[in-house]
Amino acid sequence: MKKINLILFVTVLFACSDNAENIGTQSEAVTNPAKTEYPVTRKGDVVDTYFETEIADPYRWLEDDMSEETANWVKAQNKVTFGYLDQIPYRAQLKSRLETLWNYEKQGAPFKEGKYTYFYKNNGLQNQYVVYRQLDDGEPEVFLDPNTFSEDGTTSLAQLTFSKDGNIAAYSISEGGSDWRKIIIIDVESKKQLEAPLIDVKFSGISWKGNEGFYYSSYDKPKGSELSAKTDQHKLYYHKLGESQSSDQVVFGATDEQKRRYVGGRVTEDDSYLLISAAVSTSGNELYIKDLSKDDSPLVTILDNTNSDTDVIDNDGTQLIMLTNLNAPNQRIVRVDVANPTPENWKDLIPETENVLNPSVAGGYIFARYMVDATSRVYQYDYQGKQIRQIELPDIGTASGMQGKKEDATLYYSFSNYKIDSTIYAFNPDKGESSVYRKSGAQFNSDDYVSKQVFYTSKDGTKVPMIITHKKGIELNGKNPTILYGYGGFNISLTPRFRIQNIVWMEQGGIYAVPNLRGGGEYGKKWHIAGTQMQKQNVFDDFIAAGEYLIENKYTSTDYLAINGGSNGGLLVGAVMTQRPDLMKVALPAVGVLDMLRYHTFTAGAGWAYDYGTSEQSKEMFEYIKGYSPVHNVKAGTSYPATLVTTGDHDDRVVPAHSFKFAAELQSKQAGDAPTLIRIETNAGHGAGTPVSKTIEQYADIFGFTLFNMGFESLPVDTDK
């Protein structure tokens, strides 16, 4: 899809402490639960019955995000948590180091719309990236500055698109990290708003039909809490410029007979066709096409089922070029005429290979980006399927970009890995020549670090890749503080990407390890399926085996291992820490899906059932899910690792009640000395658009908590000297 998205950088770092004299006393005081009093969390008497099995849900009341009691609980928990964090002697130095290394100019690749060239830039510590524009070789000027949208930087720019001629822009904003958005329409030249904002927009693109209007998607506004109420009928709308939102036409999804949770519409670059994708879950979609050159043309079905993931990536006149995993788990590109677009007429343009394909189109070419053990290989093809060349990359890592319009003569791509910050390259698609367009300004030497891939064996004998990154010359003595980060779900691939926090962690002698767990997309659909529903335990076993590999090979030990993950990765951390609390010293579940018996009752959560199944699906599925659901597997009398649960009070994707209930269970049942705390970011959501200032504070707290509970009374390396 030709959408211009804000480039988000999430970076973190460390610093040191000179104040070691009183650290032992402070450490003993704050980690002793006898001196850390948790807020009393009321237990209710709610009991649910699943297939004749009664399940108590004593903290159901915490699901009510509109109640004063929940608000007071949040305040009380934060008071205890921040009281604990305040006693970490090097917390302020961590924040200072974060700010120091974060403070360098970051700029995205340029893109042309109308007569202007645009780009995103952050001067260093700005809360949000600023959009600049430039006329030919003139001086750049600010076009949109999201830092002015709110005083605290919590309103972010989510998406920016332009009309066909580039004279009108529509952009969406997120307030407090919410997935509910507003769309604002402005005149490009004057930057003046043209009409009232569109409101209550969610999980939506903005796709222009010429200069007349655009397509967008949303749900009916839910009754009750907009944060947590269930939304399960997505609709595609057309907004004609100058008309009120109330008169916007529903293009697809209006009937009650067949509800789809995710509906999107996109217009082809030549304005000839409207493409509509409709899905009931996060995997598999129906696909439709409408000829926009003819009035009242019918909606034509390409796929009438959700048995594959299929998308039109471009058209060549009446020929559609599509990416699909239908009969191709690693994906292939097919070509078909719009007159007869159903699967029996598809012809392979770029056949499936042993590696997963994720292509892009720009400059009149197809760029086939393959994952080879989670790293990038890129090949250039023409629209007849002829391979032109392989794009030479500077190292082993992740290449992204190569997107744009057909007429673009210069394309841009970025490259990074766990030790090389993102460098932007300009590429001439006709000559195949790359040149550095913009280097990173990060102040570190990548030659001081090593990043290597290993393969380890999971519980059932499956070989799983993992990339381990650390500073050169460290001693493998089992005493290195190590973060094991994972996700393992929704066909999402963890490919090597630079984050400044990794460098700071490693400059302290730390290790950062990322395994490519089943449930992800690194090896195609089969790898994904192997970590879903009643095979979900494979994901947890893969993660546990990764930790055991690091320990067995002396990278670290139980006393110096932390596990971390967010969203579905938060589920991963919650499940593993309840199954193997002896494996790690610290657990960091972020915005996690933690109540697996009820996740599908909130917002669009039912759409995740492809990966998880649901507790109402069958007795067998209920028993399986109950067996790993983190909220339901915290056991009294067990010593759990030091745990810092993190969430946002405005998270309307994975509602914060998941984290609230998990923290309450841990605090009620923890038998060991380690703290079990929850840090609830106010006016924040699932993560996207979080202002830099909040991100720095959050990671200073997370890493301070981690090192402190590993027994570090001061930081190993004094980076202030």
C-alpha positions in Angstrom: 0.0 0.0 0.0 1.3 3.4 -0.9 0.8 5.0 2.5 3.2 7.5 4.1 3.7 6.5 7.7 5.5 8.3 10.5 8.9 6.7 11.2 9.0 5.7 14.9 12.2 5.2 16.8 12.2 3.5 20.2 15.5 3.9 21.8 16.9 3.4 25.3 20.2 3.7 27.2 22.2 3.3 30.4 24.4 5.4 32.6 26.5 4.9 35.8 26.5 5.6 39.5 29.2 7.1 41.6 27.1 6.7 44.8 28.0 3.1 45.9 28.4 3.7 49.6 24.8 3.4 50.7 23.6 1.2 47.9 23.5 -2.1 49.8 21.2 -0.7 52.4 18.9 0.8 49.8 18.8 -2.4 47.7 18.0 -4.6 50.7 15.1 -2.3 51.8 13.3 -1.9 48.5 13.5 -5.6 47.5 12.2 -6.9 50.8 8.5 -7.3 50.5 8.1 -6.9 54.2 9.0 -3.3 53.7 7.2 -2.9 50.4 3.5 -2.8 51.1 1.3 -3.3 48.0 -2.1 -1.6 47.7 -4.9 -3.9 48.9 -6.8 -5.2 45.8 -10.3 -6.1 46.6 -11.4 -9.6 45.7 -14.9 -10.0 44.2 -17.0 -13.1 44.0 -17.4 -13.3 40.2 -17.4 -16.9 38.9 -17.7 -18.0 35.3 -18.6 -21.4 34.1 -16.8 -22.9 31.1 -18.0 -26.4 30.0 -19.1 -27.2 33.6 -15.9 -25.9 35.0 -16.1 -22.9 37.4 -13.4 -20.3 37.1 -13.2 -17.5 39.8 -12.4 -14.0 38.5 -11.9 -12.1 41.7 -10.5 -9.0 40.0 -13.2 -8.6 37.3 -14.0 -5.2 38.7 -10.6 -4.0 37.4 -12.0 -4.3 33.8 -14.2 -1.3 34.4 -11.9 1.5 33.2 -14.7 4.0 33.8 -15.0 3.4 37.6 -13.5 5.5 40.3 -12.4 2.4 42.2 -10.2 1.3 39.2 -8.8 4.9 38.9 -7.9 4.9 42.6 -6.3 1.5 42.3 -4.1 2.8 39.4 -3.0 5.7 41.5 -2.2 3.5 44.4 -0.2 1.1 42.4 1.8 3.8 40.7 2.5 5.4 44.0 4.1 2.1 45.3 5.9 1.5 42.0 7.4 4.9 41.6 8.3 4.9 45.3 10.3 1.7 44.6 11.9 3.1 41.5 12.8 6.3 43.3 15.1 4.3 45.5 17.2 2.9 42.6 20.4 4.9 43.1 21.4 5.2 39.4 17.9 5.8 38.0 18.5 9.5 37.3 21.8 8.7 35.7 20.1 6.1 33.4 17.7 8.8 32.3 20.6 11.2 31.7 22.5 8.7 29.6 19.3 8.0 27.7 18.9 11.6 26.8 22.6 12.0 25.9 22.7 9.2 23.4 19.2 9.8 22.1 20.0 13.4 21.3 21.0 13.2 17.6 19.2 14.3 14.5 17.1 11.6 12.8 15.6 12.0 9.3 13.6 9.8 7.1 13.7 9.3 3.3 12.2 12.0 1.2 9.0 11.6 -0.9 7.4 13.7 -3.6 3.8 14.9 -3.5 2.7 17.5 -6.0 5.3 20.1 -6.4 6.9 19.5 -2.9 9.4 17.1 -1.5 8.6 16.0 2.1 10.5 14.3 4.8 10.2 13.5 8.5 12.9 14.8 11.0 13.5 14.9 14.7 16.2 17.2 16.0 17.1 14.8 18.7 14.8 14.9 21.8 11.6 16.2 20.2 8.6 14.2 21.4 7.3 13.7 17.9 8.8 13.8 14.4 8.2 16.9 12.4 7.1 16.9 8.7 9.1 19.3 6.5 8.6 20.2 2.9 10.9 21.7 0.3 10.4 23.2 -3.1 13.1 22.1 -5.5 16.4 23.1 -3.9 14.9 25.7 -1.7 15.1 25.8 2.1 13.0 23.2 4.0 10.1 24.6 6.0 7.9 23.0 8.6 4.7 21.5 7.1 3.3 19.8 10.2 4.7 19.8 13.7 2.9 17.3 15.9 4.7 18.7 18.9 2.2 21.5 18.8 -0.8 19.2 18.8 -0.7 18.9 22.6 1.3 20.4 25.5 2.7 17.1 26.7 3.4 15.5 23.3 0.9 12.7 23.7 -1.0 13.6 20.6 0.8 12.1 17.6 0.7 12.1 13.9 -0.5 8.6 12.8 -0.8 8.9 9.0 -0.4 11.5 6.3 -1.7 11.1 2.7 -2.1 13.5 -0.2 -4.7 13.9 -3.0 -3.7 12.9 -6.5 -2.4 16.4 -7.4 -0.8 16.9 -4.0 -2.8 20.0 -3.3 -4.8 18.6 -0.3 -3.5 16.6 2.6 -5.4 14.3 5.0 -3.7 13.3 8.2 -4.9 11.3 11.2 -3.9 11.9 14.8 -3.9 9.7 17.9 -4.6 11.3 21.2 -3.1 9.6 24.3 -1.9 6.6 22.2 -5.5 5.6 21.4 -6.3 3.5 18.3 -9.3 5.8 17.8 -8.2 8.5 15.4 -9.3 11.9 14.0 -8.7 12.7 10.3 -7.9 16.4 9.5 -8.0 17.8 6.0 -5.9 20.8 5.0 -5.0 22.9 2.0 -1.4 22.1 1.3 -0.4 25.6 0.3 -2.0 27.6 3.1 -2.0 24.7 5.6 -5.5 25.8 6.6 -8.1 23.3 7.7 -10.7 22.9 5.1 -13.6 21.2 7.0 -14.5 19.7 10.3 -12.3 16.7 11.3 -13.6 13.2 10.8 -13.9 11.5 14.2 -14.2 8.0 15.6 -11.9 6.4 13.0 -10.1 3.2 13.9 -7.8 0.7 12.1 -7.9 2.7 9.0 -6.0 3.8 6.0 -6.6 7.0 4.0 -6.8 6.3 0.3 -7.6 9.1 -2.1 -9.8 8.8 -5.1 -8.2 11.5 -7.3 -8.7 14.9 -5.7 -12.4 14.4 -4.9 -12.3 12.4 -1.6 -10.9 9.4 0.1 -11.8 6.0 1.6 -11.4 5.2 5.3 -12.5 2.5 7.8 -14.1 2.4 11.2 -16.5 0.8 13.6 -19.7 2.2 15.0 -18.8 4.0 18.2 -19.3 1.5 20.9 -21.7 1.9 23.8 -20.1 2.3 27.2 -16.3 2.5 27.3 -14.6 3.5 24.1 -11.5 2.0 25.6 -12.6 -1.6 26.2 -16.1 -2.2 24.6 -16.2 -4.8 21.9 -16.0 -3.8 18.3 -16.7 -6.4 15.7 -18.1 -4.9 12.5 -15.7 -2.8 10.5 -17.0 -0.7 7.7 -15.4 1.0 4.7 -16.6 4.6 4.0 -16.1 7.1 1.3 -15.7 10.7 2.3 -16.3 13.3 -0.4 -14.6 16.6 0.3 -16.8 19.4 1.5 -19.5 17.1 2.8 -20.2 16.3 6.4 -19.0 13.0 7.9 -22.6 12.0 8.7 -23.4 11.8 5.0 -20.3 9.6 4.2 -21.3 6.6 2.1 -20.8 3.0 3.5 -19.0 1.2 0.7 -18.6 -2.2 2.3 -19.5 -3.9 5.6 -23.0 -2.4 6.2 -24.9 -5.7 6.5 -25.4 -7.6 9.8 -25.5 -11.0 8.1 -21.7 -11.3 7.7 -19.6 -9.2 10.1 -15.9 -8.5 9.3 -13.7 -7.2 12.0 -11.1 -5.7 9.6 -12.1 -4.0 6.4 -9.8 -1.8 4.3 -10.0 0.0 1.0 -7.2 1.2 -1.3 -7.2 2.9 -4.7 -4.6 1.8 -7.3 -2.0 4.4 -8.2 -3.6 5.1 -11.6 -7.0 5.7 -9.9 -8.6 2.9 -12.0 -9.6 0.5 -9.3 -10.8 0.3 -5.7 -9.5 -2.8 -3.8 -11.3 -4.0 -0.7 -9.9 -6.5 1.8 -12.2 -8.0 4.4 -11.2 -10.3 7.3 -12.7 -11.8 10.4 -9.3 -12.3 12.0 -5.7 -11.3 11.8 -5.0 -14.0 9.2 -6.8 -14.6 5.9 -8.9 -12.2 3.9 -11.5 -11.9 1.2 -10.6 -9.6 -1.7 -12.8 -7.5 -4.0 -12.3 -5.0 -6.8 -14.4 -2.2 -8.3 -13.8 -0.4 -11.6 -13.7 3.3 -10.7 -13.6 4.4 -14.4 -17.3 3.4 -14.8 -20.2 4.8 -12.9 -22.1 2.2 -10.8 -19.7 -0.6 -11.7 -20.3 -3.7 -9.7 -18.1 -5.0 -6.9 -16.2 -8.0 -8.4 -15.0 -10.9 -6.2 -11.4 -12.0 -6.4 -11.5 -14.2 -3.3 -14.7 -15.1 -1.5 -13.1 -16.9 1.5 -10.4 -16.2 4.1 -8.2 -19.3 3.4 -5.2 -17.2 2.3 -3.6 -13.8 2.8 -3.8 -12.1 -0.6 -3.2 -8.5 -1.7 -3.0 -6.6 -4.9 0.4 -4.9 -4.8 0.0 -3.0 -8.1 -1.7 -3.1 -11.5 -0.3 -3.0 -15.0 -3.2 -1.7 -16.9 -5.9 -4.3 -16.5 -3.4 -6.8 -15.2 -3.4 -7.2 -11.4 -0.1 -8.1 -9.7 -0.9 -9.9 -6.4 1.0 -11.3 -3.4 -0.5 -14.5 -2.0 0.2 -17.4 0.2 -2.6 -19.5 -1.4 -1.0 -22.8 -2.1 2.4 -21.1 -1.3 3.2 -20.9 2.4 6.3 -18.8 1.7 4.3 -16.5 -0.7 4.4 -15.9 -4.4 3.5 -13.2 -6.8 0.8 -13.9 -9.4 -0.6 -12.0 -12.4 -4.2 -12.0 -13.5 -6.5 -10.0 -15.8 -9.2 -8.0 -13.9 -11.8 -9.5 -16.2 -11.3 -12.9 -14.7 -9.5 -12.4 -11.4 -10.4 -15.6 -9.5 -7.6 -18.0 -8.4 -8.0 -20.5 -11.2 -6.8 -17.8 -13.6 -3.7 -16.8 -11.6 -0.3 -17.2 -13.3 2.9 -17.2 -11.4 5.0 -14.1 -12.0 7.5 -14.8 -9.2 7.0 -18.3 -7.9 7.3 -19.4 -4.3 10.8 -20.3 -3.1 12.2 -21.8 0.1 12.4 -18.3 1.6 9.6 -16.0 2.7 8.8 -13.2 0.2 7.8 -9.7 1.2 7.8 -7.5 -1.9 7.4 -3.8 -2.7 6.9 -1.9 -5.9 8.4 1.4 -7.0 9.9 3.0 -10.1 8.1 0.5 -12.4 9.8 -2.5 -10.8 9.1 -5.2 -8.2 11.6 -5.6 -5.4 11.4 -9.1 -4.0 12.7 -9.0 -0.4 13.3 -12.4 1.0 13.9 -13.5 4.5 16.8 -15.9 4.8 17.0 -17.0 8.5 15.3 -13.7 9.4 17.7 -11.5 7.4 17.2 -9.7 4.1 18.0 -10.6 0.5 16.6 -8.2 -2.1 16.1 -8.9 -5.9 14.8 -6.5 -8.6 12.3 -7.8 -11.1 10.4 -6.2 -14.0 6.6 -6.5 -14.4 7.0 -9.5 -16.6 8.7 -11.5 -13.9 12.3 -11.2 -15.3 15.0 -10.9 -12.6 17.1 -7.8 -13.2 19.6 -8.0 -10.4 20.3 -8.7 -6.7 20.6 -5.5 -4.7 23.9 -5.6 -2.8 23.4 -4.9 0.9 26.2 -3.5 3.2 26.0 -6.3 5.8 23.7 -9.0 7.2 20.6 -7.3 8.5 17.2 -5.8 7.5 16.5 -3.8 4.3 13.3 -1.9 4.1 11.8 0.7 1.8 12.0 0.6 -2.0 8.4 2.0 -2.1 7.1 4.8 -4.2 5.4 5.8 -7.4 5.9 4.3 -10.8 7.5 7.5 -12.2 10.0 7.9 -9.3 13.5 7.9 -10.8 15.3 7.7 -7.5 14.2 5.3 -4.8 15.2 5.0 -1.2 15.8 2.1 1.2 17.2 1.8 4.7 19.4 -0.8 6.2 20.1 -1.7 9.8 20.9 -4.5 12.2 21.3 -4.9 15.9 24.6 -3.0 15.9 24.3 -0.8 12.8 22.0 2.2 13.0 19.7 2.8 10.1 21.4 4.3 7.0 19.3 5.5 4.1 20.5 4.7 0.6 19.5 6.3 -2.7 19.0 3.8 -5.5 18.8 4.2 -9.2 16.5 1.4 -10.4 17.6 1.6 -14.0 21.3 1.4 -13.3 21.1 -0.6 -10.1 23.4 1.8 -8.3 23.2 2.6 -4.6 24.7 5.5 -2.8 24.5 6.7 0.8 21.9 9.3 1.2 22.0 9.8 4.9 24.1 8.3 7.6 23.1 7.9 11.2 24.3 10.5 13.7 24.3 8.1 16.7 27.4 8.5 18.8 28.8 5.0 19.0 31.2 2.8 17.1 29.6 -0.3 15.7 33.0 -1.9 15.3 33.0 -2.3 19.1 30.1 -4.8 18.9 29.5 -8.2 17.5 26.2 -9.7 16.4 26.0 -13.4 15.5 23.3 -15.9 14.7 23.1 -19.3 16.4 20.7 -22.2 16.1 19.5 -24.0 19.2 17.2 -27.0 19.7 13.7 -26.5 21.2 11.9 -29.1 23.3 10.5 -31.1 20.4 13.8 -31.0 18.4 12.9 -28.0 16.2 15.9 -25.8 15.3 15.3 -22.2 16.1 17.5 -19.2 15.1 18.6 -16.6 17.6 20.8 -13.5 17.1 23.0 -12.6 20.0 24.6 -9.2 20.2 27.1 -7.8 22.7 30.3 -5.8 23.0 33.5 -7.4 21.7 35.7 -9.0 24.3 33.2 -9.8 27.0 34.0 -12.9 29.1 31.4 -15.7 28.8 31.4 -16.4 32.5 27.7 -16.6 33.2 27.6 -13.2 34.8 26.6 -11.0 32.0 23.2 -9.2 32.4 21.1 -10.4 29.5 17.8 -9.4 28.0 16.0 -12.2 26.1 13.4 -10.6 23.9 10.6 -12.4 22.1 7.3 -12.2 20.3 6.2 -15.4 18.5 2.8 -14.8 17.0 0.6 -13.3 14.3 3.0 -14.2 11.5 5.1 -11.2 12.6 8.9 -11.6 12.0 11.6 -10.2 14.2 14.3 -9.1 11.9 17.5 -7.4 13.0 16.9 -3.7 13.6 18.9 -1.1 15.4 17.7 0.3 18.8 19.9 2.7 20.7 18.9 1.0 24.0 20.7 -2.2 22.9 23.9 -0.3 22.5 23.7 1.2 26.0 22.8 -2.2 27.4 25.8 -3.7 25.7 28.2 -0.9 26.7 27.5 -2.1 30.3 28.6 -5.6 29.4 25.1 -6.7 28.7 23.9 -9.1 26.1 20.8 -8.7 23.9 19.3 -11.9 22.4 16.4 -12.3 20.0 15.1 -15.7 19.0 12.8 -16.2 16.0 10.1 -18.3 17.8 7.4 -20.3 16.1 4.2 -18.3 15.7 6.2 -15.7 13.8 6.6 -15.4 10.0 10.3 -16.0 9.6 9.8 -19.3 7.8 6.4 -18.7 6.3 2.9 -19.9 7.1 4.0 -23.3 8.4 6.2 -21.6 11.0 3.3 -19.3 12.0 0.8 -22.2 12.3 3.2 -24.2 14.4 2.7 -21.6 17.2 -1.0 -21.1 17.1 -4.0 -22.4 19.0 -3.3 -25.8 20.4 0.3 -25.5 19.3 0.8 -22.3 21.2 3.0 -24.1 23.8 5.6 -24.5 21.1 6.2 -20.7 21.3 6.8 -20.9 25.1 9.0 -23.9 24.7 11.1 -22.2 22.1 11.6 -19.2 24.4 12.5 -21.4 27.4 15.0 -23.3 25.2 16.6 -20.0 24.2 17.1 -19.0 27.8 18.6 -22.4 28.6 20.9 -22.1 25.6 22.2 -18.8 26.9 22.8 -20.3 30.3 24.4 -23.5 29.1 26.8 -21.6 26.9 27.8 -19.2 29.7 26.4 -16.1 28.1 24.5 -15.6 31.3 22.9 -17.4 34.2 19.5 -17.5 36.0 20.7 -14.6 38.3 21.4 -12.4 35.3 18.6 -13.2 32.8 15.7 -11.0 32.1 12.9 -11.9 29.7 11.0 -9.2 27.8 8.2 -8.9 25.3 5.2 -6.7 24.5 1.6 -7.3 23.5 1.6 -11.0 22.3 5.2 -10.9 23.6 3.7 -9.8 26.9 1.7 -13.1 26.9 4.9 -14.9 26.1 6.7 -13.4 29.1 3.6 -14.0 31.4 3.3 -17.7 30.3 7.0 -18.4 30.6 7.5 -16.8 34.0 4.5 -18.8 35.4 5.7 -22.0 33.8 9.4 -21.6 34.6 9.8 -19.0 37.4 13.2 -20.5 38.2 14.7 -19.7 34.7 15.0 -15.9 35.0 15.8 -13.2 37.6 13.6 -10.5 36.0 10.4 -10.6 34.0 9.2 -7.6 32.0 5.7 -8.2 30.4 4.6 -5.1 28.5 1.0 -4.3 27.4 0.4 -8.1 27.5 -2.5 -10.3 26.5 -2.6 -12.0 29.9 -6.2 -13.1 30.6 -6.6 -15.6 27.8 -10.1 -16.7 28.9 -11.6 -13.3 28.3 -9.3 -11.5 25.8 -11.9 -11.9 23.0 -14.5 -10.0 24.9 -12.6 -6.6 24.6 -12.4 -4.2 21.6 -11.4 -6.2 18.5 -9.8 -9.0 20.5 -12.0 -11.7 19.0 -10.1 -11.1 15.8 -7.0 -12.7 17.4 -8.8 -16.1 17.6 -6.9 -17.4 14.6 -3.7 -17.4 16.7 -5.2 -18.2 20.1 -8.6 -19.9 19.7 -11.1 -18.9 22.4 -12.2 -20.3 25.7 -15.8 -20.7 24.3 -14.7 -22.6 21.2 -14.7 -26.1 22.7 -13.9 -27.8 26.0 -10.6 -29.0 24.6 -9.6 -25.5 23.6 -10.8 -24.1 26.9 -8.6 -26.5 28.9 -5.6 -25.8 26.7 -5.9 -22.0 27.0 -6.5 -22.3 30.7 -3.4 -24.3 31.0 -1.1 -21.4 30.0 -3.2 -18.2 30.6 -0.9 -16.1 32.8 -3.7 -14.7 35.0 -4.9 -18.2 35.7 -1.6 -19.8 36.4 -0.2 -17.6 39.2 0.1 -20.1 42.1 0.2 -19.3 45.8 3.4 -20.3 47.5 5.6 -19.9 44.4 8.7 -17.6 44.2 8.3 -15.5 41.1 11.1 -13.4 39.5 11.2 -9.7 40.1 8.5 -8.4 37.8 7.7 -5.0 36.4 4.4 -5.1 34.4 4.0 -2.1 32.1 0.9 -0.8 30.4 -0.9 2.3 29.4 -4.1 3.5 30.8 -5.4 4.4 27.3 -4.4 1.1 25.6 -7.5 0.2 23.6 -5.9 -2.6 21.7 -4.8 -4.8 24.6 -6.8 -3.3 27.4 -4.9 -2.5 30.6 -7.2 -4.8 32.6 -5.0 -7.7 31.4 -2.0 -6.2 33.2 -4.1 -5.0 36.2 -5.4 -8.5 36.9 -2.0 -10.2 36.4 -0.3 -7.7 38.8 -3.0 -8.3 41.4 -2.6 -12.0 41.2 1.2 -11.8 41.5 1.1 -9.4 44.5 -1.5 -11.7 46.2 0.4 -14.9 45.7 4.2 -14.1 45.5 6.0 -16.2 48.1 9.6 -15.0 47.3 11.4 -11.8 48.1 11.3 -10.3 44.6 9.0 -7.3 44.0 6.0 -7.7 41.7 5.1 -4.2 40.5 3.0 -2.5 37.8 3.9 0.7 36.1 0.9 2.3 34.5 1.7 5.1 32.0 -1.0 7.7 32.1 -2.4 9.2 28.8 -0.6 6.5 26.9 -1.8 3.5 24.7 -0.3 0.4 23.1 3.0 2.1 22.2 2.7 3.8 18.8 3.1 7.6 19.0 4.5 7.6 22.6 6.4 10.8 23.1 10.2 10.6 23.4 10.2 12.0 26.9 7.8 9.3 28.2 9.8 6.6 26.3 13.0 7.7 27.9 11.5 7.8 31.4 9.9 4.4 30.9 13.1 2.7 29.7 15.2 4.3 32.4 12.7 2.7 34.9 12.6 -0.7 33.1 16.4 -1.1 32.9 17.0 0.4 36.3 14.6 -2.1 37.8 16.2 -4.9 35.8 19.8 -4.2 36.9 18.8 -3.4 40.4 17.2 -6.8 40.8 20.1 -8.5 39.3 22.1 -7.1 42.2 24.0 -4.3 40.5 24.7 -1.7 43.2 26.3 0.6 40.6 26.5 0.3 36.8 29.4 -1.8 35.5 30.8 1.0 33.3 30.9 4.6 34.2 29.8 6.2 30.9 29.9 9.7 32.3 33.7 9.6 32.3 
